[in-house]
């Protein structure tokens, strides 16, 4: 009977740990008092992703990943399935809501300098106090032995605290990349005129790599195997995204959120009910906007050519993606070389990995808090949206090249300044 009793006690202990874990993250999680409504954008982004997964599952039950019936199966779902039109338009409009909140969330992180929140600059006692409070909430404080406040036997736990901020930022950028890949594959699935030619343009960018187009498309061009593969990965990627979201939240809650003042403070409030009320109000606003867009079509997010069935012999006059891809598309059009355009397409996203290096520039104070640079960066992003939607005329291509140069010049200034600071520190250290 002893093993059974021990097993039951272990199960009760694990359930207790799970309850304490949920309580520490959903009820007693300490949030800075100074945070404003911009810090609710992450919650709104998570809600829109969950709604996309739910509506996508129902759409996938009736979708046929075949080039001869993909277009017709979509219209069958809209016209014949009970409230199928509602699910279809919720899902198609929901992609725009996801990227709207994603860009706002990213803009908030850049404007308020979330990448400046460096736990390495905090003294060890403050790190230990924060870790002790979180451990008490998790119910695992009894697992650690302390000699005094400044000494921990588990040194690897301290190292996890020191690098969790960078991992939080990296996981967010990876989430951004996977969301863009998922949205692109979902845009191809209706197999309308714009979907087919958009997939043709993007897959042809892989031509510098031997046999990569054939491996991705299942042939030399976009055909039946391409649609099946895109459907499988579009269905699986959101569940992979859920894992990255949990990882992102874990690193976020490990050291608590930052605040508009960009400093570490112990003036905190519990998540429930103060922050929860603002999140719930944002959730009601999201539902209202979803219903207005679905039932009344306030703004048309999709290109009208995508409502036409695919014709491989007729190229659209202007191939233009969805609005959330227009920034990268403007850079792609501005570069006449295909290989260079593919490199710019990737590096335009991965440049966000280097934003955290600004916080290491102790001598260049203007870069740490420069409203002009931030305003210029956001204005360039809005200009890219406008240029990407225009016809590829010479003046718009010139505008795109100037803005692309400005975009990467900002990154090069960050990198060169970082290298310069490193060289100075090495010279003084020697």
C-alpha positions in Angstrom: 0.0 0.0 0.0 3.0 2.3 0.5 3.8 2.8 -3.2 0.1 3.6 -3.9 0.0 6.2 -1.1 3.3 7.8 -2.3 1.9 7.9 -5.8 -1.3 9.6 -4.6 0.7 12.1 -2.5 2.9 12.9 -5.5 -0.1 13.5 -7.7 -1.6 15.8 -5.1 1.7 17.6 -4.8 1.9 18.1 -8.6 -1.7 19.4 -8.7 -0.8 21.8 -5.9 2.2 23.0 -7.8 0.1 23.5 -10.9 -2.5 25.5 -9.0 0.2 27.6 -7.4 1.8 28.1 -10.8 -1.5 29.3 -12.3 -2.2 31.5 -9.3 1.3 33.1 -9.5 0.9 33.9 -13.2 -2.8 34.8 -13.4 -3.7 36.3 -10.0 -0.8 37.4 -7.8 1.7 38.1 -10.7 3.3 41.5 -9.7 3.0 44.2 -12.4 4.6 47.6 -12.2 2.3 50.4 -11.1 3.4 52.7 -13.9 2.4 50.6 -16.9 -0.3 52.0 -19.2 -2.7 50.6 -21.8 0.1 49.9 -24.3 1.1 47.0 -22.1 -2.3 45.3 -22.8 -1.4 44.9 -26.5 0.4 41.6 -25.8 -2.8 40.2 -24.3 -4.9 41.4 -27.2 -2.4 39.8 -29.6 -2.7 36.5 -27.8 -6.5 36.7 -28.0 -6.5 37.3 -31.7 -4.1 34.3 -32.2 -6.4 32.0 -30.2 -9.4 33.2 -32.3 -7.4 32.5 -35.5 -6.6 28.9 -34.3 -10.3 28.2 -33.4 -11.7 29.5 -36.6 -8.9 27.9 -38.6 -9.7 24.5 -37.2 -13.4 24.8 -38.4 -12.2 26.0 -41.8 -9.8 23.1 -42.1 -12.6 20.6 -41.6 -14.1 21.5 -45.0 -11.1 22.7 -46.9 -9.7 20.6 -49.8 -6.0 21.1 -50.6 -6.3 20.4 -54.3 -5.8 23.0 -57.1 -9.0 21.8 -58.8 -11.2 22.1 -55.8 -9.5 24.5 -53.3 -11.3 27.6 -54.7 -14.7 25.9 -55.0 -14.4 24.3 -51.5 -14.0 27.7 -50.0 -17.1 29.1 -51.7 -19.0 25.9 -50.7 -18.0 26.6 -47.1 -19.3 30.2 -47.4 -22.6 29.4 -49.1 -23.6 25.9 -47.9 -22.2 25.5 -44.3 -24.4 27.0 -41.6 -22.7 30.3 -40.6 -19.7 29.3 -42.7 -19.5 32.8 -44.2 -19.0 34.2 -40.6 -16.2 31.8 -39.8 -14.5 32.5 -43.1 -14.6 36.3 -42.8 -13.6 36.1 -39.1 -10.5 34.1 -40.1 -9.6 36.3 -43.1 -10.1 39.6 -41.2 -8.5 38.1 -38.1 -5.1 37.9 -39.8 -5.1 41.7 -40.2 -6.0 42.1 -36.5 -3.2 39.8 -35.5 -0.6 41.9 -37.4 -2.2 45.1 -36.3 -1.7 44.2 -32.7 1.7 42.7 -33.5 3.0 45.9 -35.0 1.6 48.0 -32.2 3.2 45.6 -29.6 6.5 45.8 -31.4 6.2 49.6 -31.7 5.5 49.9 -28.0 8.6 47.8 -27.2 10.8 50.0 -29.4 9.4 53.3 -28.3 9.5 52.5 -24.6 12.8 50.8 -24.9 11.9 47.3 -23.6 15.3 46.1 -24.9 17.0 48.5 -22.4 15.7 46.5 -19.5 18.9 44.7 -18.7 19.0 42.6 -15.6 22.8 42.6 -15.6 22.7 46.2 -14.4 20.7 45.3 -11.3 22.6 44.5 -8.1 22.6 40.8 -7.0 20.5 41.5 -4.0 17.7 42.9 -6.1 17.8 39.9 -8.4 17.7 37.5 -5.4 14.8 39.4 -3.8 12.8 39.2 -7.1 13.7 35.5 -7.5 12.6 34.7 -3.8 9.2 36.4 -4.3 8.6 34.5 -7.5 9.7 31.3 -5.9 7.4 31.8 -2.9 4.5 32.2 -5.4 5.5 29.0 -7.1 5.6 27.0 -3.9 9.2 25.9 -4.5 11.0 28.1 -1.9 11.6 25.1 0.3 13.8 23.6 -2.4 16.5 26.2 -2.0 19.0 26.7 0.8 20.3 30.2 1.6 23.3 31.2 3.7 22.5 34.8 3.4 20.7 37.1 1.1 23.6 37.6 -1.2 24.5 33.9 -1.6 22.8 31.2 -3.6 23.9 27.6 -3.9 22.2 27.2 -7.3 24.5 29.3 -9.5 22.8 28.2 -12.7 19.5 29.7 -11.5 21.2 33.1 -11.2 22.6 32.7 -14.7 19.1 31.9 -16.0 17.9 35.2 -14.4 20.7 37.2 -16.1 19.9 35.9 -19.6 16.1 35.6 -19.4 15.6 39.2 -20.8 17.6 38.5 -23.9 15.7 35.2 -24.4 12.4 37.0 -24.0 13.4 39.4 -26.8 14.7 36.6 -29.0 11.6 34.5 -28.6 9.4 37.5 -29.5 11.3 38.0 -32.8 11.1 34.3 -33.6 7.3 34.6 -33.0 7.2 37.5 -35.5 9.0 35.4 -38.1 6.8 32.4 -37.7 3.6 34.5 -37.8 4.7 36.0 -41.1 5.4 32.5 -42.5 2.1 31.2 -41.3 0.2 34.2 -42.7 1.9 33.8 -46.1 1.0 30.1 -46.4 -2.6 30.9 -45.3 -2.8 33.6 -48.0 -2.0 31.0 -50.7 -4.6 28.5 -49.6 -7.7 30.2 -51.1 -5.8 29.8 -54.4 -7.2 32.9 -56.0 -5.4 34.9 -58.7 -3.4 37.0 -56.3 -2.6 34.0 -54.1 -1.2 32.0 -57.0 1.0 34.8 -58.3 2.2 35.9 -54.9 3.3 32.3 -54.1 5.1 32.2 -57.5 7.0 35.4 -56.8 8.1 34.4 -53.2 9.0 30.8 -54.1 11.1 32.0 -57.1 13.2 34.0 -54.6 14.6 30.6 -53.5 16.3 30.1 -56.8 19.8 30.9 -55.6 19.7 27.7 -53.5 20.0 24.5 -55.5 16.9 22.3 -55.6 15.2 24.4 -52.8 12.3 25.5 -55.1 11.6 21.9 -56.0 11.8 20.8 -52.3 9.4 23.6 -51.1 7.0 23.5 -54.0 7.1 19.8 -54.8 8.0 20.7 -58.4 9.4 23.4 -60.6 6.4 25.7 -60.0 3.4 26.2 -57.7 1.2 23.2 -58.2 -0.8 20.6 -56.3 2.0 19.4 -53.9 2.7 23.1 -53.0 -0.9 23.6 -51.9 -0.9 20.4 -49.8 2.4 21.3 -48.1 1.3 24.8 -47.4 -1.9 23.6 -45.9 -0.1 21.1 -43.6 2.4 23.7 -42.4 -0.2 26.4 -42.0 -2.2 24.0 -39.8 0.8 22.9 -37.7 2.6 26.2 -37.2 0.0 27.8 -34.9 0.4 25.0 -32.4 4.1 25.6 -32.6 3.5 29.3 -32.0 1.6 28.4 -28.8 4.7 26.8 -27.5 6.8 29.9 -28.3 4.1 32.1 -26.7 4.4 30.1 -23.5 8.1 30.4 -23.6 7.9 34.1 -24.2 5.5 34.6 -21.2 7.8 32.4 -19.0 10.8 34.7 -19.7 8.6 37.8 -19.3 7.2 36.7 -15.9 10.5 35.6 -14.6 11.7 39.2 -14.1 8.3 41.0 -14.4 7.4 43.5 -17.0 9.3 46.7 -17.6 7.6 50.1 -17.3 7.6 53.5 -19.2 10.2 54.8 -16.7 12.7 52.2 -17.8 13.9 51.5 -14.3 13.5 48.6 -11.8 11.0 49.3 -9.1 9.4 47.4 -6.3 6.2 49.5 -6.6 4.0 46.8 -8.0 0.3 45.8 -8.1 -1.2 42.3 -8.5 -2.4 41.3 -12.0 -5.9 40.5 -10.7 -8.1 42.6 -10.6 -6.2 45.8 -11.8 -4.6 44.6 -15.0 -7.3 42.0 -15.7 -9.9 44.7 -15.9 -8.0 46.6 -18.6 -7.4 43.3 -20.5 -11.1 42.4 -20.3 -12.1 45.9 -21.6 -9.7 45.4 -24.5 -11.2 41.9 -25.2 -14.7 43.5 -25.5 -13.3 46.1 -27.9 -11.7 43.3 -30.0 -15.0 41.4 -30.2 -16.9 44.6 -31.3 -14.3 45.3 -34.0 -14.5 41.7 -35.2 -18.3 41.8 -35.5 -18.3 45.2 -37.2 -15.7 44.0 -39.8 -17.3 40.6 -40.3 -20.9 41.8 -40.7 -20.5 45.2 -42.2 -17.1 45.1 -43.9 -15.8 48.5 -42.7 -12.6 48.2 -44.6 -11.6 45.8 -47.4 -8.3 44.1 -46.3 -8.1 41.7 -49.3 -7.2 42.5 -52.8 -10.2 42.1 -55.2 -8.2 40.1 -57.7 -7.9 37.3 -55.1 -11.7 36.7 -55.5 -11.0 35.5 -59.1 -10.1 31.9 -59.8 -6.6 31.1 -60.7 -5.5 31.5 -64.3 -1.9 30.7 -65.0 -2.0 32.4 -68.4 -3.1 35.8 -67.1 -0.8 37.8 -64.9 -2.4 40.5 -62.7 -1.5 44.1 -63.6 -0.1 44.7 -60.2 0.9 41.9 -57.9 0.5 43.2 -54.3 0.4 41.2 -51.1 -1.7 41.9 -48.0 -1.0 45.2 -46.2 1.1 43.6 -43.4 3.6 42.4 -46.0 3.9 45.7 -47.7 7.0 46.9 -45.8 9.1 43.9 -46.9 7.5 44.0 -50.4 8.6 47.6 -50.9 12.2 46.7 -50.0 11.9 43.7 -52.4 10.7 45.9 -55.3 13.4 48.5 -54.6 16.2 46.0 -55.3 16.6 44.9 -58.9 18.7 41.9 -58.1 16.8 38.7 -57.0 19.5 37.4 -54.7 20.0 40.8 -52.9 16.2 41.1 -52.6 16.0 37.8 -50.8 18.8 38.8 -48.4 17.0 42.1 -47.7 13.7 40.3 -47.2 15.2 38.2 -44.4 17.5 40.7 -42.8 14.7 43.3 -42.5 13.1 41.0 -39.9 16.3 39.7 -38.2 17.6 43.2 -37.7 15.5 43.4 -34.6 17.9 41.0 -32.9 20.5 43.9 -32.8 18.2 46.4 -31.1 19.3 45.0 -27.8 22.9 46.1 -28.5 21.9 49.7 -28.0 21.7 49.2 -24.3 25.4 48.4 -24.3 26.3 51.8 -25.8 27.1 53.6 -22.5 28.9 56.5 -24.2 26.4 57.2 -27.0 23.6 58.5 -24.8 21.7 60.0 -27.7 21.1 56.6 -29.2 19.6 55.4 -25.9 16.8 58.0 -25.8 16.4 59.7 -29.1 12.9 60.7 -30.0 14.0 61.9 -33.5 15.4 58.5 -34.4 12.3 56.7 -33.2 10.0 59.1 -35.0 12.1 58.7 -38.2 11.9 54.9 -37.9 8.1 54.8 -37.5 7.7 57.3 -40.3 9.8 55.1 -42.6 7.7 52.1 -41.7 4.5 53.9 -42.6 6.1 55.2 -45.8 7.1 51.6 -46.7 3.4 50.6 -46.4 2.4 53.3 -48.8 5.2 52.6 -51.3 4.6 48.9 -51.3 1.0 49.4 -52.4 1.9 51.6 -55.4 2.7 50.5 -58.9 6.4 49.8 -59.6 7.1 53.2 -61.2 10.5 54.8 -61.1 9.7 57.5 -58.5 8.3 55.0 -56.1 11.2 52.6 -56.6 13.6 55.6 -55.9 11.6 56.3 -52.7 11.9 52.7 -51.7 15.7 52.6 -52.2 16.2 55.7 -50.1 14.1 54.4 -47.3 15.8 51.0 -47.5 19.2 52.7 -47.2 18.0 54.7 -44.2 16.6 51.5 -42.6 19.9 49.7 -42.8 22.0 52.8 -42.1 20.3 52.9 -38.6 21.4 49.3 -38.0 25.0 49.9 -39.2 25.3 52.9 -36.9 24.2 50.6 -34.0 26.7 47.9 -34.9 29.6 50.2 -35.6 29.0 52.1 -32.3 28.8 48.8 -30.5 32.1 47.6 -32.0 33.7 51.0 -31.3 32.7 50.7 -27.6 34.1 47.2 -27.4 37.4 48.3 -28.9 37.6 51.2 -26.4 36.9 48.9 -23.5 39.5 46.4 -24.6 42.1 49.1 -25.1 41.5 50.5 -21.6 41.4 47.1 -20.1 44.8 46.2 -21.6 
